[in-house]
Amino acid sequence: MGWLLRVHEAADYTAGSQKPVLVRQWMAQHQGLSLLAILNLLHQNVLQQWFHANPEVQANELLLHEMPVSESALSAQEAD
């Protein structure tokens, strides 16, 4: 596990302690996401294509492209 990024996640201010204690965590997901981003860059968006090929994602994809409707646009549509 020597290659994993070790970061300070938070400072613990427990009652009674004069100084905060740093909470250290292993953040393997940061390396994983970085590796996936590099893979995606080097292989013409292969991960994005794989993700959007999933039928469950395709079923909800139209929701991602919906535009918010303003109140004035709704009022104008009702007037027509």
PyMOL Python script that loads the backbone (N, CA, C, O; Angstrom):
from pymol import cmd

cmd.read_pdbstr("""\
ATOM      1  N   MET A   1       0.809  -1.202   0.000  1.00  0.00           N
ATOM      2  CA  MET A   1       0.000   0.000   0.000  1.00  0.00           C
ATOM      3  C   MET A   1       0.847   1.259   0.000  1.00  0.00           C
ATOM      4  O   MET A   1       0.315   2.345   0.233  1.00  0.00           O
ATOM      5  N   GLY A   2       2.121   1.158  -0.248  1.00  0.00           N
ATOM      6  CA  GLY A   2       2.984   2.316  -0.222  1.00  0.00           C
ATOM      7  C   GLY A   2       2.677   3.328  -1.315  1.00  0.00           C
ATOM      8  O   GLY A   2       3.013   4.503  -1.168  1.00  0.00           O
ATOM      9  N   TRP A   3       2.048   2.904  -2.408  1.00  0.00           N
ATOM     10  CA  TRP A   3       1.784   3.807  -3.520  1.00  0.00           C
ATOM     11  C   TRP A   3       0.507   4.604  -3.352  1.00  0.00           C
ATOM     12  O   TRP A   3       0.258   5.534  -4.118  1.00  0.00           O
ATOM     13  N   LEU A   4      -0.310   4.259  -2.363  1.00  0.00           N
ATOM     14  CA  LEU A   4      -1.568   4.971  -2.159  1.00  0.00           C
ATOM     15  C   LEU A   4      -1.313   6.352  -1.554  1.00  0.00           C
ATOM     16  O   LEU A   4      -0.403   6.539  -0.747  1.00  0.00           O
ATOM     17  N   LEU A   5      -2.122   7.286  -1.956  1.00  0.00           N
ATOM     18  CA  LEU A   5      -2.021   8.644  -1.440  1.00  0.00           C
ATOM     19  C   LEU A   5      -2.539   8.676  -0.009  1.00  0.00           C
ATOM     20  O   LEU A   5      -3.653   8.231   0.268  1.00  0.00           O
ATOM     21  N   ARG A   6      -1.736   9.198   0.882  1.00  0.00           N
ATOM     22  CA  ARG A   6      -2.179   9.334   2.268  1.00  0.00           C
ATOM     23  C   ARG A   6      -2.398  10.814   2.533  1.00  0.00           C
ATOM     24  O   ARG A   6      -1.481  11.621   2.380  1.00  0.00           O
ATOM     25  N   VAL A   7      -3.591  11.161   2.922  1.00  0.00           N
ATOM     26  CA  VAL A   7      -3.933  12.567   3.128  1.00  0.00           C
ATOM     27  C   VAL A   7      -4.481  12.775   4.533  1.00  0.00           C
ATOM     28  O   VAL A   7      -4.873  11.829   5.216  1.00  0.00           O
ATOM     29  N   HIS A   8      -4.497  14.012   4.934  1.00  0.00           N
ATOM     30  CA  HIS A   8      -5.125  14.375   6.204  1.00  0.00           C
ATOM     31  C   HIS A   8      -6.573  14.725   5.898  1.00  0.00           C
ATOM     32  O   HIS A   8      -6.859  15.719   5.231  1.00  0.00           O
ATOM     33  N   GLU A   9      -7.468  13.905   6.389  1.00  0.00           N
ATOM     34  CA  GLU A   9      -8.883  14.037   6.080  1.00  0.00           C
ATOM     35  C   GLU A   9      -9.541  15.132   6.916  1.00  0.00           C
ATOM     36  O   GLU A   9     -10.405  15.856   6.421  1.00  0.00           O
ATOM     37  N   ALA A  10      -9.140  15.253   8.167  1.00  0.00           N
ATOM     38  CA  ALA A  10      -9.816  16.195   9.052  1.00  0.00           C
ATOM     39  C   ALA A  10      -8.942  16.447  10.277  1.00  0.00           C
ATOM     40  O   ALA A  10      -7.905  15.811  10.464  1.00  0.00           O
ATOM     41  N   ALA A  11      -9.378  17.371  11.086  1.00  0.00           N
ATOM     42  CA  ALA A  11      -8.725  17.614  12.375  1.00  0.00           C
ATOM     43  C   ALA A  11      -9.725  17.259  13.463  1.00  0.00           C
ATOM     44  O   ALA A  11     -10.872  17.705  13.434  1.00  0.00           O
ATOM     45  N   ASP A  12      -9.286  16.455  14.419  1.00  0.00           N
ATOM     46  CA  ASP A  12     -10.154  15.993  15.503  1.00  0.00           C
ATOM     47  C   ASP A  12      -9.996  16.927  16.700  1.00  0.00           C
ATOM     48  O   ASP A  12      -8.932  16.983  17.316  1.00  0.00           O
ATOM     49  N   TYR A  13     -11.043  17.646  17.017  1.00  0.00           N
ATOM     50  CA  TYR A  13     -11.049  18.546  18.160  1.00  0.00           C
ATOM     51  C   TYR A  13     -11.860  17.916  19.287  1.00  0.00           C
ATOM     52  O   TYR A  13     -12.933  18.409  19.633  1.00  0.00           O
ATOM     53  N   THR A  14     -11.355  16.844  19.851  1.00  0.00           N
ATOM     54  CA  THR A  14     -12.078  16.168  20.932  1.00  0.00           C
ATOM     55  C   THR A  14     -12.028  17.022  22.193  1.00  0.00           C
ATOM     56  O   THR A  14     -11.061  17.740  22.449  1.00  0.00           O
ATOM     57  N   ALA A  15     -13.084  16.920  22.959  1.00  0.00           N
ATOM     58  CA  ALA A  15     -13.153  17.705  24.193  1.00  0.00           C
ATOM     59  C   ALA A  15     -11.980  17.346  25.101  1.00  0.00           C
ATOM     60  O   ALA A  15     -11.678  16.171  25.313  1.00  0.00           O
ATOM     61  N   GLY A  16     -11.339  18.356  25.622  1.00  0.00           N
ATOM     62  CA  GLY A  16     -10.258  18.122  26.563  1.00  0.00           C
ATOM     63  C   GLY A  16      -8.873  18.175  25.951  1.00  0.00           C
ATOM     64  O   GLY A  16      -7.897  18.312  26.690  1.00  0.00           O
ATOM     65  N   SER A  17      -8.741  18.074  24.667  1.00  0.00           N
ATOM     66  CA  SER A  17      -7.402  18.124  24.067  1.00  0.00           C
ATOM     67  C   SER A  17      -7.047  19.570  23.749  1.00  0.00           C
ATOM     68  O   SER A  17      -7.893  20.350  23.311  1.00  0.00           O
ATOM     69  N   GLN A  18      -5.794  19.913  23.972  1.00  0.00           N
ATOM     70  CA  GLN A  18      -5.332  21.281  23.728  1.00  0.00           C
ATOM     71  C   GLN A  18      -5.103  21.541  22.242  1.00  0.00           C
ATOM     72  O   GLN A  18      -5.378  22.630  21.738  1.00  0.00           O
ATOM     73  N   LYS A  19      -4.590  20.509  21.542  1.00  0.00           N
ATOM     74  CA  LYS A  19      -4.285  20.667  20.121  1.00  0.00           C
ATOM     75  C   LYS A  19      -5.102  19.659  19.316  1.00  0.00           C
ATOM     76  O   LYS A  19      -5.355  18.549  19.782  1.00  0.00           O
ATOM     77  N   PRO A  20      -5.514  20.045  18.109  1.00  0.00           N
ATOM     78  CA  PRO A  20      -6.258  19.075  17.285  1.00  0.00           C
ATOM     79  C   PRO A  20      -5.339  17.939  16.818  1.00  0.00           C
ATOM     80  O   PRO A  20      -4.143  18.139  16.606  1.00  0.00           O
ATOM     81  N   VAL A  21      -5.913  16.764  16.667  1.00  0.00           N
ATOM     82  CA  VAL A  21      -5.182  15.609  16.164  1.00  0.00           C
ATOM     83  C   VAL A  21      -5.592  15.418  14.715  1.00  0.00           C
ATOM     84  O   VAL A  21      -6.783  15.356  14.408  1.00  0.00           O
ATOM     85  N   LEU A  22      -4.605  15.323  13.810  1.00  0.00           N
ATOM     86  CA  LEU A  22      -4.918  15.137  12.400  1.00  0.00           C
ATOM     87  C   LEU A  22      -5.375  13.706  12.153  1.00  0.00           C
ATOM     88  O   LEU A  22      -4.746  12.752  12.612  1.00  0.00           O
ATOM     89  N   VAL A  23      -6.475  13.568  11.422  1.00  0.00           N
ATOM     90  CA  VAL A  23      -7.018  12.267  11.062  1.00  0.00           C
ATOM     91  C   VAL A  23      -6.483  11.941   9.678  1.00  0.00           C
ATOM     92  O   VAL A  23      -6.741  12.667   8.718  1.00  0.00           O
ATOM     93  N   ARG A  24      -5.732  10.840   9.577  1.00  0.00           N
ATOM     94  CA  ARG A  24      -5.129  10.473   8.295  1.00  0.00           C
ATOM     95  C   ARG A  24      -5.890   9.299   7.698  1.00  0.00           C
ATOM     96  O   ARG A  24      -6.253   8.357   8.402  1.00  0.00           O
ATOM     97  N   GLN A  25      -6.125   9.367   6.395  1.00  0.00           N
ATOM     98  CA  GLN A  25      -6.886   8.340   5.683  1.00  0.00           C
ATOM     99  C   GLN A  25      -6.140   7.964   4.412  1.00  0.00           C
ATOM    100  O   GLN A  25      -5.385   8.764   3.860  1.00  0.00           O
ATOM    101  N   TRP A  26      -6.361   6.738   3.956  1.00  0.00           N
ATOM    102  CA  TRP A  26      -5.866   6.302   2.658  1.00  0.00           C
ATOM    103  C   TRP A  26      -6.941   6.624   1.629  1.00  0.00           C
ATOM    104  O   TRP A  26      -8.089   6.209   1.789  1.00  0.00           O
ATOM    105  N   MET A  27      -6.596   7.343   0.593  1.00  0.00           N
ATOM    106  CA  MET A  27      -7.565   7.773  -0.406  1.00  0.00           C
ATOM    107  C   MET A  27      -7.322   7.063  -1.735  1.00  0.00           C
ATOM    108  O   MET A  27      -6.912   7.687  -2.714  1.00  0.00           O
ATOM    109  N   ALA A  28      -7.573   5.779  -1.764  1.00  0.00           N
ATOM    110  CA  ALA A  28      -7.337   4.987  -2.977  1.00  0.00           C
ATOM    111  C   ALA A  28      -8.247   5.418  -4.116  1.00  0.00           C
ATOM    112  O   ALA A  28      -7.866   5.302  -5.281  1.00  0.00           O
ATOM    113  N   GLN A  29      -9.444   5.912  -3.807  1.00  0.00           N
ATOM    114  CA  GLN A  29     -10.358   6.291  -4.882  1.00  0.00           C
ATOM    115  C   GLN A  29      -9.798   7.455  -5.688  1.00  0.00           C
ATOM    116  O   GLN A  29     -10.121   7.587  -6.869  1.00  0.00           O
ATOM    117  N   HIS A  30      -8.971   8.301  -5.088  1.00  0.00           N
ATOM    118  CA  HIS A  30      -8.378   9.410  -5.832  1.00  0.00           C
ATOM    119  C   HIS A  30      -7.450   8.880  -6.918  1.00  0.00           C
ATOM    120  O   HIS A  30      -7.471   9.366  -8.048  1.00  0.00           O
ATOM    121  N   GLN A  31      -6.625   7.870  -6.572  1.00  0.00           N
ATOM    122  CA  GLN A  31      -5.755   7.269  -7.580  1.00  0.00           C
ATOM    123  C   GLN A  31      -6.579   6.552  -8.635  1.00  0.00           C
ATOM    124  O   GLN A  31      -6.263   6.633  -9.822  1.00  0.00           O
ATOM    125  N   GLY A  32      -7.626   5.853  -8.227  1.00  0.00           N
ATOM    126  CA  GLY A  32      -8.464   5.127  -9.168  1.00  0.00           C
ATOM    127  C   GLY A  32      -9.114   6.060 -10.174  1.00  0.00           C
ATOM    128  O   GLY A  32      -9.124   5.777 -11.372  1.00  0.00           O
ATOM    129  N   LEU A  33      -9.652   7.161  -9.697  1.00  0.00           N
ATOM    130  CA  LEU A  33     -10.297   8.119 -10.592  1.00  0.00           C
ATOM    131  C   LEU A  33      -9.286   8.786 -11.514  1.00  0.00           C
ATOM    132  O   LEU A  33      -9.593   9.071 -12.672  1.00  0.00           O
ATOM    133  N   SER A  34      -8.083   9.038 -11.006  1.00  0.00           N
ATOM    134  CA  SER A  34      -7.036   9.621 -11.852  1.00  0.00           C
ATOM    135  C   SER A  34      -6.643   8.646 -12.959  1.00  0.00           C
ATOM    136  O   SER A  34      -6.480   9.049 -14.110  1.00  0.00           O
ATOM    137  N   LEU A  35      -6.493   7.377 -12.622  1.00  0.00           N
ATOM    138  CA  LEU A  35      -6.137   6.372 -13.626  1.00  0.00           C
ATOM    139  C   LEU A  35      -7.244   6.231 -14.679  1.00  0.00           C
ATOM    140  O   LEU A  35      -6.955   6.098 -15.869  1.00  0.00           O
ATOM    141  N   LEU A  36      -8.497   6.260 -14.247  1.00  0.00           N
ATOM    142  CA  LEU A  36      -9.606   6.183 -15.204  1.00  0.00           C
ATOM    143  C   LEU A  36      -9.637   7.396 -16.128  1.00  0.00           C
ATOM    144  O   LEU A  36      -9.937   7.265 -17.315  1.00  0.00           O
ATOM    145  N   ALA A  37      -9.330   8.570 -15.593  1.00  0.00           N
ATOM    146  CA  ALA A  37      -9.301   9.783 -16.419  1.00  0.00           C
ATOM    147  C   ALA A  37      -8.202   9.685 -17.471  1.00  0.00           C
ATOM    148  O   ALA A  37      -8.407  10.073 -18.621  1.00  0.00           O
ATOM    149  N   ILE A  38      -7.035   9.168 -17.083  1.00  0.00           N
ATOM    150  CA  ILE A  38      -5.939   9.000 -18.045  1.00  0.00           C
ATOM    151  C   ILE A  38      -6.315   7.976 -19.106  1.00  0.00           C
ATOM    152  O   ILE A  38      -6.080   8.192 -20.295  1.00  0.00           O
ATOM    153  N   LEU A  39      -6.900   6.860 -18.679  1.00  0.00           N
ATOM    154  CA  LEU A  39      -7.348   5.834 -19.625  1.00  0.00           C
ATOM    155  C   LEU A  39      -8.350   6.420 -20.615  1.00  0.00           C
ATOM    156  O   LEU A  39      -8.254   6.181 -21.819  1.00  0.00           O
ATOM    157  N   ASN A  40      -9.292   7.172 -20.112  1.00  0.00           N
ATOM    158  CA  ASN A  40     -10.315   7.778 -20.957  1.00  0.00           C
ATOM    159  C   ASN A  40      -9.691   8.742 -21.966  1.00  0.00           C
ATOM    160  O   ASN A  40     -10.101   8.787 -23.126  1.00  0.00           O
ATOM    161  N   LEU A  41      -8.706   9.504 -21.521  1.00  0.00           N
ATOM    162  CA  LEU A  41      -8.036  10.456 -22.403  1.00  0.00           C
ATOM    163  C   LEU A  41      -7.259   9.737 -23.508  1.00  0.00           C
ATOM    164  O   LEU A  41      -7.310  10.140 -24.670  1.00  0.00           O
ATOM    165  N   LEU A  42      -6.546   8.681 -23.146  1.00  0.00           N
ATOM    166  CA  LEU A  42      -5.688   7.981 -24.106  1.00  0.00           C
ATOM    167  C   LEU A  42      -6.460   7.081 -25.075  1.00  0.00           C
ATOM    168  O   LEU A  42      -5.934   6.709 -26.124  1.00  0.00           O
ATOM    169  N   HIS A  43      -7.691   6.731 -24.735  1.00  0.00           N
ATOM    170  CA  HIS A  43      -8.456   5.796 -25.565  1.00  0.00           C
ATOM    171  C   HIS A  43      -9.778   6.390 -26.050  1.00  0.00           C
ATOM    172  O   HIS A  43     -10.807   5.715 -26.040  1.00  0.00           O
ATOM    173  N   GLN A  44      -9.748   7.644 -26.470  1.00  0.00           N
ATOM    174  CA  GLN A  44     -10.873   8.318 -27.127  1.00  0.00           C
ATOM    175  C   GLN A  44     -12.206   8.145 -26.383  1.00  0.00           C
ATOM    176  O   GLN A  44     -13.185   7.679 -26.965  1.00  0.00           O
ATOM    177  N   ASN A  45     -12.239   8.513 -25.127  1.00  0.00           N
ATOM    178  CA  ASN A  45     -13.461   8.512 -24.305  1.00  0.00           C
ATOM    179  C   ASN A  45     -14.108   7.139 -24.154  1.00  0.00           C
ATOM    180  O   ASN A  45     -15.334   7.030 -24.156  1.00  0.00           O
ATOM    181  N   VAL A  46     -13.305   6.101 -24.025  1.00  0.00           N
ATOM    182  CA  VAL A  46     -13.838   4.742 -23.922  1.00  0.00           C
ATOM    183  C   VAL A  46     -14.746   4.581 -22.691  1.00  0.00           C
ATOM    184  O   VAL A  46     -15.755   3.879 -22.758  1.00  0.00           O
ATOM    185  N   LEU A  47     -14.400   5.217 -21.589  1.00  0.00           N
ATOM    186  CA  LEU A  47     -15.229   5.084 -20.391  1.00  0.00           C
ATOM    187  C   LEU A  47     -16.558   5.810 -20.545  1.00  0.00           C
ATOM    188  O   LEU A  47     -17.595   5.327 -20.092  1.00  0.00           O
ATOM    189  N   GLN A  48     -16.521   6.947 -21.173  1.00  0.00           N
ATOM    190  CA  GLN A  48     -17.761   7.684 -21.409  1.00  0.00           C
ATOM    191  C   GLN A  48     -18.678   6.894 -22.341  1.00  0.00           C
ATOM    192  O   GLN A  48     -19.887   6.833 -22.118  1.00  0.00           O
ATOM    193  N   GLN A  49     -18.114   6.296 -23.373  1.00  0.00           N
ATOM    194  CA  GLN A  49     -18.907   5.474 -24.289  1.00  0.00           C
ATOM    195  C   GLN A  49     -19.474   4.253 -23.581  1.00  0.00           C
ATOM    196  O   GLN A  49     -20.632   3.889 -23.784  1.00  0.00           O
ATOM    197  N   TRP A  50     -18.655   3.625 -22.751  1.00  0.00           N
ATOM    198  CA  TRP A  50     -19.109   2.445 -21.998  1.00  0.00           C
ATOM    199  C   TRP A  50     -20.258   2.828 -21.060  1.00  0.00           C
ATOM    200  O   TRP A  50     -21.252   2.108 -20.960  1.00  0.00           O
ATOM    201  N   PHE A  51     -20.113   3.961 -20.375  1.00  0.00           N
ATOM    202  CA  PHE A  51     -21.137   4.423 -19.441  1.00  0.00           C
ATOM    203  C   PHE A  51     -22.453   4.693 -20.165  1.00  0.00           C
ATOM    204  O   PHE A  51     -23.514   4.277 -19.699  1.00  0.00           O
ATOM    205  N   HIS A  52     -22.391   5.384 -21.298  1.00  0.00           N
ATOM    206  CA  HIS A  52     -23.606   5.748 -22.021  1.00  0.00           C
ATOM    207  C   HIS A  52     -24.193   4.578 -22.811  1.00  0.00           C
ATOM    208  O   HIS A  52     -25.306   4.687 -23.325  1.00  0.00           O
ATOM    209  N   ALA A  53     -23.469   3.462 -22.918  1.00  0.00           N
ATOM    210  CA  ALA A  53     -24.012   2.264 -23.559  1.00  0.00           C
ATOM    211  C   ALA A  53     -24.893   1.467 -22.600  1.00  0.00           C
ATOM    212  O   ALA A  53     -25.607   0.561 -23.029  1.00  0.00           O
ATOM    213  N   ASN A  54     -24.853   1.786 -21.330  1.00  0.00           N
ATOM    214  CA  ASN A  54     -25.664   1.099 -20.324  1.00  0.00           C
ATOM    215  C   ASN A  54     -27.137   1.463 -20.530  1.00  0.00           C
ATOM    216  O   ASN A  54     -27.474   2.646 -20.573  1.00  0.00           O
ATOM    217  N   PRO A  55     -28.025   0.461 -20.658  1.00  0.00           N
ATOM    218  CA  PRO A  55     -29.448   0.750 -20.900  1.00  0.00           C
ATOM    219  C   PRO A  55     -30.096   1.604 -19.809  1.00  0.00           C
ATOM    220  O   PRO A  55     -30.974   2.414 -20.107  1.00  0.00           O
ATOM    221  N   GLU A  56     -29.686   1.440 -18.569  1.00  0.00           N
ATOM    222  CA  GLU A  56     -30.269   2.245 -17.494  1.00  0.00           C
ATOM    223  C   GLU A  56     -29.874   3.716 -17.636  1.00  0.00           C
ATOM    224  O   GLU A  56     -30.674   4.604 -17.342  1.00  0.00           O
ATOM    225  N   VAL A  57     -28.669   3.970 -18.074  1.00  0.00           N
ATOM    226  CA  VAL A  57     -28.229   5.353 -18.302  1.00  0.00           C
ATOM    227  C   VAL A  57     -28.964   5.923 -19.504  1.00  0.00           C
ATOM    228  O   VAL A  57     -29.416   7.067 -19.465  1.00  0.00           O
ATOM    229  N   GLN A  58     -29.091   5.144 -20.568  1.00  0.00           N
ATOM    230  CA  GLN A  58     -29.795   5.605 -21.760  1.00  0.00           C
ATOM    231  C   GLN A  58     -31.243   5.956 -21.446  1.00  0.00           C
ATOM    232  O   GLN A  58     -31.788   6.908 -22.005  1.00  0.00           O
ATOM    233  N   ALA A  59     -31.866   5.194 -20.558  1.00  0.00           N
ATOM    234  CA  ALA A  59     -33.265   5.453 -20.209  1.00  0.00           C
ATOM    235  C   ALA A  59     -33.429   6.799 -19.502  1.00  0.00           C
ATOM    236  O   ALA A  59     -34.495   7.412 -19.577  1.00  0.00           O
ATOM    237  N   ASN A  60     -32.396   7.255 -18.827  1.00  0.00           N
ATOM    238  CA  ASN A  60     -32.489   8.512 -18.080  1.00  0.00           C
ATOM    239  C   ASN A  60     -31.736   9.660 -18.734  1.00  0.00           C
ATOM    240  O   ASN A  60     -31.720  10.772 -18.206  1.00  0.00           O
ATOM    241  N   GLU A  61     -31.119   9.407 -19.864  1.00  0.00           N
ATOM    242  CA  GLU A  61     -30.282  10.414 -20.494  1.00  0.00           C
ATOM    243  C   GLU A  61     -31.059  11.668 -20.903  1.00  0.00           C
ATOM    244  O   GLU A  61     -30.524  12.774 -20.829  1.00  0.00           O
ATOM    245  N   LEU A  62     -32.297  11.511 -21.327  1.00  0.00           N
ATOM    246  CA  LEU A  62     -33.083  12.688 -21.736  1.00  0.00           C
ATOM    247  C   LEU A  62     -33.271  13.660 -20.579  1.00  0.00           C
ATOM    248  O   LEU A  62     -33.351  14.870 -20.790  1.00  0.00           O
ATOM    249  N   LEU A  63     -33.341  13.138 -19.361  1.00  0.00           N
ATOM    250  CA  LEU A  63     -33.491  14.015 -18.205  1.00  0.00           C
ATOM    251  C   LEU A  63     -32.277  14.921 -18.030  1.00  0.00           C
ATOM    252  O   LEU A  63     -32.402  16.044 -17.540  1.00  0.00           O
ATOM    253  N   LEU A  64     -31.107  14.435 -18.430  1.00  0.00           N
ATOM    254  CA  LEU A  64     -29.891  15.240 -18.304  1.00  0.00           C
ATOM    255  C   LEU A  64     -29.895  16.423 -19.260  1.00  0.00           C
ATOM    256  O   LEU A  64     -29.205  17.414 -19.022  1.00  0.00           O
ATOM    257  N   HIS A  65     -30.660  16.329 -20.332  1.00  0.00           N
ATOM    258  CA  HIS A  65     -30.678  17.386 -21.346  1.00  0.00           C
ATOM    259  C   HIS A  65     -31.881  18.306 -21.218  1.00  0.00           C
ATOM    260  O   HIS A  65     -32.033  19.229 -22.018  1.00  0.00           O
ATOM    261  N   GLU A  66     -32.742  18.074 -20.228  1.00  0.00           N
ATOM    262  CA  GLU A  66     -33.913  18.930 -20.041  1.00  0.00           C
ATOM    263  C   GLU A  66     -33.485  20.317 -19.610  1.00  0.00           C
ATOM    264  O   GLU A  66     -32.574  20.488 -18.800  1.00  0.00           O
ATOM    265  N   MET A  67     -34.157  21.288 -20.165  1.00  0.00           N
ATOM    266  CA  MET A  67     -33.884  22.675 -19.802  1.00  0.00           C
ATOM    267  C   MET A  67     -34.885  23.110 -18.737  1.00  0.00           C
ATOM    268  O   MET A  67     -36.066  22.773 -18.820  1.00  0.00           O
ATOM    269  N   PRO A  68     -34.424  23.848 -17.747  1.00  0.00           N
ATOM    270  CA  PRO A  68     -35.375  24.354 -16.747  1.00  0.00           C
ATOM    271  C   PRO A  68     -36.324  25.351 -17.400  1.00  0.00           C
ATOM    272  O   PRO A  68     -35.930  26.110 -18.286  1.00  0.00           O
ATOM    273  N   VAL A  69     -37.556  25.341 -16.963  1.00  0.00           N
ATOM    274  CA  VAL A  69     -38.570  26.214 -17.543  1.00  0.00           C
ATOM    275  C   VAL A  69     -38.816  27.369 -16.588  1.00  0.00           C
ATOM    276  O   VAL A  69     -39.038  27.169 -15.394  1.00  0.00           O
ATOM    277  N   SER A  70     -38.774  28.557 -17.119  1.00  0.00           N
ATOM    278  CA  SER A  70     -39.018  29.736 -16.275  1.00  0.00           C
ATOM    279  C   SER A  70     -40.521  29.955 -16.128  1.00  0.00           C
ATOM    280  O   SER A  70     -41.314  29.460 -16.929  1.00  0.00           O
ATOM    281  N   GLU A  71     -40.888  30.685 -15.119  1.00  0.00           N
ATOM    282  CA  GLU A  71     -42.303  30.980 -14.862  1.00  0.00           C
ATOM    283  C   GLU A  71     -42.899  31.827 -15.983  1.00  0.00           C
ATOM    284  O   GLU A  71     -44.061  31.647 -16.346  1.00  0.00           O
ATOM    285  N   SER A  72     -42.109  32.748 -16.531  1.00  0.00           N
ATOM    286  CA  SER A  72     -42.609  33.603 -17.605  1.00  0.00           C
ATOM    287  C   SER A  72     -42.864  32.788 -18.885  1.00  0.00           C
ATOM    288  O   SER A  72     -43.805  33.073 -19.625  1.00  0.00           O
ATOM    289  N   ALA A  73     -42.020  31.772 -19.142  1.00  0.00           N
ATOM    290  CA  ALA A  73     -42.225  30.928 -20.316  1.00  0.00           C
ATOM    291  C   ALA A  73     -43.493  30.115 -20.156  1.00  0.00           C
ATOM    292  O   ALA A  73     -44.223  29.914 -21.127  1.00  0.00           O
ATOM    293  N   LEU A  74     -43.771  29.642 -18.945  1.00  0.00           N
ATOM    294  CA  LEU A  74     -45.008  28.888 -18.703  1.00  0.00           C
ATOM    295  C   LEU A  74     -46.235  29.783 -18.855  1.00  0.00           C
ATOM    296  O   LEU A  74     -47.251  29.358 -19.405  1.00  0.00           O
ATOM    297  N   SER A  75     -46.143  31.020 -18.371  1.00  0.00           N
ATOM    298  CA  SER A  75     -47.265  31.958 -18.500  1.00  0.00           C
ATOM    299  C   SER A  75     -47.530  32.271 -19.956  1.00  0.00           C
ATOM    300  O   SER A  75     -48.690  32.346 -20.360  1.00  0.00           O
ATOM    301  N   ALA A  76     -46.486  32.459 -20.767  1.00  0.00           N
ATOM    302  CA  ALA A  76     -46.640  32.739 -22.193  1.00  0.00           C
ATOM    303  C   ALA A  76     -47.254  31.552 -22.906  1.00  0.00           C
ATOM    304  O   ALA A  76     -48.064  31.734 -23.814  1.00  0.00           O
ATOM    305  N   GLN A  77     -46.891  30.349 -22.520  1.00  0.00           N
ATOM    306  CA  GLN A  77     -47.446  29.148 -23.157  1.00  0.00           C
ATOM    307  C   GLN A  77     -48.928  28.989 -22.815  1.00  0.00           C
ATOM    308  O   GLN A  77     -49.718  28.577 -23.664  1.00  0.00           O
ATOM    309  N   GLU A  78     -49.312  29.318 -21.568  1.00  0.00           N
ATOM    310  CA  GLU A  78     -50.712  29.225 -21.170  1.00  0.00           C
ATOM    311  C   GLU A  78     -51.554  30.265 -21.896  1.00  0.00           C
ATOM    312  O   GLU A  78     -52.729  30.021 -22.169  1.00  0.00           O
ATOM    313  N   ALA A  79     -50.972  31.431 -22.215  1.00  0.00           N
ATOM    314  CA  ALA A  79     -51.704  32.498 -22.895  1.00  0.00           C
ATOM    315  C   ALA A  79     -52.017  32.126 -24.339  1.00  0.00           C
ATOM    316  O   ALA A  79     -52.984  32.633 -24.909  1.00  0.00           O
ATOM    317  N   ASP A  80     -51.208  31.241 -24.943  1.00  0.00           N
ATOM    318  CA  ASP A  80     -51.432  30.856 -26.344  1.00  0.00           C
ATOM    319  C   ASP A  80     -52.602  29.999 -26.494  1.00  0.00           C
ATOM    320  O   ASP A  80     -52.928  29.588 -27.608  1.00  0.00           O
TER     321      ASP A  80
END
""", "prot")
cmd.dss("prot")
cmd.show_as("cartoon", "prot")
cmd.util.cbc("prot")
cmd.orient("prot")
